[in-house]
Amino acid sequence: MPDDELDEAFELGRTCALAAECGRDLRRCAQMYSGLFPAAVFDAEFYSALTLSSAFSAPWARADRLRVVNRTALWVVAVDRLVDHTATTREQVNRLTRECLSVADGAVPQSAVTRFLADLRDELATAKEFDDLQWLWRDQLARMLAGMARAWVWRDTHALPTLARYLDNADSRGSCFVDVSHWIYTADDYTKDHLEELRAVSRQVQRYLHLLGDVSSYRRDMSWGDLNVLSLGVSRAEVTTAMAALAREADALIEPVRAHSPRTAVYLRRQIGFSTGFSGISDFEAGT
């Protein structure tokens, strides 16, 4: 085997081992929040796929440095499931939003989902920059929850937002909140010092991932009555064209970051690449 093939195989093997280690931690984490992660929904494939995504986005990291990104992504899926498949009234969605934001501000949690959020908040507080950056973390959390609530209303009222308006609600995807949490916990000084600017780059990547997720989960979403861009009167060709444009725009924003924080730039680009490749094989988000 040529040296370059051997090196590539080594890196792939190491990254898969990293994902496996992260997956074990994530399953232990889920067991701490009774009832929030039923095994029938959050199966081994789900945990494996989630941690493969983080490991291939940041293959240089140790498992402990991916703890927050993985656990935050897990929490986002739990909240999304509560909004999409548990809440039956707008008031229930609003109450969940209020409780989460209250805990983000330091309140004592009253449920499994808010206890998980409080634990994430407390873990982030071990980073010395969190005091200065908590406002941004909380702001992105609020944007995500507002986006989820807006999507719930659209689905409940059978509204048909335009593609542009649907993309403007991409914060409901939650990936930017995950990125912000990850960077506060583990990023370099440049990234933390420029977190608000980098949040804008992450949000552009999120817009691409928002459409990618819908395309890959279309059949599942239709079977559950979930909102999906392809159910809004937008053709697959239009979505594909939009995704190509979003990817180009994201790349143009990421490239200048490379000179200051190469790993942050690589992390964002690998998110796009890995998610695109993986979505062609399996839709890994929890479906019920």
PyMOL commands that set and color helices and strands:
alter all, ss='L'
color gray80, all
select helices_A, chain A and resi 3-30+44-57+63-86+90-104+112-124+130-157+163-168+170-173+175-186+189-193+195-216+218-224+229-231+236-259+262-279
alter helices_A, ss='H'
color red, helices_A
deselect
rebuild
show_as cartoon
